[in-house]
Structure formats: structure tokens, C-alpha cells
Amino acid sequence: MTVLLTRGERVSAIIDEACRLWSVERQELLGNRRFAVLTAPRCAVVLALRALPPTPLSYPTIGRRLGDRHHSSVLLLARRGRK
């Protein structure tokens, strides 16, 4: 039996998975600290949320989900993640 997740639950699951893979706390990932160890998981979350079907989340929406970041900060994370 397949369990369908709501969009909010999928966003939360993506954030939780990034925290698990990179061994960081959720509060650290969503916080305002600018440590280099947090850049990779944040980039991965942004790229995953931009690819979220059926329609990707906008940069302002992703920013709100990632600790109320400005959309230009999220755009920069997406560019770094694509390199």
C-alpha cells in the first residue's frame, strides 16, 4: 500500500533526509548560521524542492520553508548546488 504525502509533508521529509545524510540538526539547517558544513545540505534541499512534482516550489516559498530566507539567498544556493 502506497502512502501519499501532502506537499508540506514531502517538504518536511526532504529536509529531514538532508539532515540525516549530512548528520546535521534540523534547527542548524533551518537556522541563520553560515557554517560551510551547512551549505551542501541546504543546496541539496533547494534543488530537491525546485524539482518537486507536479510543480516546483518558488524561491520565495523555499526561503520561507528554510528559516525565512530571502529568495535571492535561495537562488544563490541553487546556483551553488548546480556547480
NORTA-V938261 format. One record per residue. N is the residue number from 0. RES is the residue in one small letter. PHI is phi in degrees with one decimal (none if undefined). NEAR is the number of other ideal C-beta (glycine too) atoms within 8 Angstrom. D_CENTER is the distance of its C-alpha to the mean C-alpha in Angstrom with 1 decimal. Layout:
# NORTA-V938261
N:RES:PHI:NEAR:D_CENTER
N:RES:PHI:NEAR:D_CENTER
This chain:
# NORTA-V938261
0:m:none:2:27.6
1:t:-92.6:3:24.1
2:v:-98.0:4:21.9
3:l:-90.1:4:20.0
4:l:-98.5:7:16.9
5:t:-71.9:6:16.2
6:r:-58.8:7:13.2
7:g:-63.9:6:12.1
8:e:-68.4:8:12.8
9:r:-66.9:10:10.9
10:v:-61.5:12:7.6
11:s:-62.8:8:8.8
12:a:-65.7:9:9.9
13:i:-64.4:12:6.9
14:i:-63.6:14:5.6
15:d:-62.7:9:9.4
16:e:-66.8:8:10.0
17:a:-62.7:15:7.9
18:c:-61.2:13:9.9
19:r:-66.4:7:12.9
20:l:-64.9:8:12.9
21:w:-101.2:10:12.7
22:s:53.5:5:14.8
23:v:-122.9:11:13.0
24:e:-77.4:6:13.3
25:r:-59.2:9:10.7
26:q:-63.4:6:12.6
27:e:-66.6:10:12.3
28:l:-63.6:16:8.6
29:l:-89.6:8:8.6
30:g:-77.6:7:12.0
31:n:-100.5:4:13.6
32:r:-69.9:6:15.0
33:r:-114.6:4:14.9
34:f:-66.8:7:15.8
35:a:-62.4:4:15.6
36:v:-67.6:7:14.5
37:l:-93.5:12:11.0
38:t:-67.0:10:10.6
39:a:-61.1:8:10.2
40:p:-65.4:13:7.5
41:r:-65.5:12:5.3
42:c:-59.8:12:6.8
43:a:-62.2:12:6.4
44:v:-64.0:14:2.8
45:v:-61.1:14:4.1
46:l:-63.8:11:7.2
47:a:-66.4:10:6.8
48:l:-71.8:13:6.1
49:r:-71.3:10:8.9
50:a:-97.8:7:11.0
51:l:-67.5:12:10.9
52:p:-76.3:4:14.6
53:p:-81.1:2:16.9
54:t:-129.2:5:15.4
55:p:-69.5:7:12.1
56:l:-74.7:10:10.4
57:s:-75.6:7:11.7
58:y:-61.4:10:10.4
59:p:-61.8:8:12.0
60:t:-66.7:8:10.5
61:i:-61.9:16:6.8
62:g:-59.1:13:8.5
63:r:-65.4:8:10.1
64:r:-72.8:9:7.4
65:l:-100.5:14:6.1
66:g:82.0:7:9.8
67:d:61.6:5:11.7
68:r:-85.6:10:11.0
69:h:-70.9:6:13.3
70:h:-61.5:11:12.4
71:s:-70.4:7:14.2
72:s:-67.2:9:12.0
73:v:-68.3:15:8.9
74:l:-61.4:9:11.6
75:l:-63.2:8:12.7
76:l:-62.2:12:9.5
77:a:-64.1:13:9.8
78:r:-65.3:8:13.4
79:r:-64.2:9:13.2
80:g:-67.5:10:11.2
81:r:-81.6:6:14.0
82:k:-72.3:4:16.7
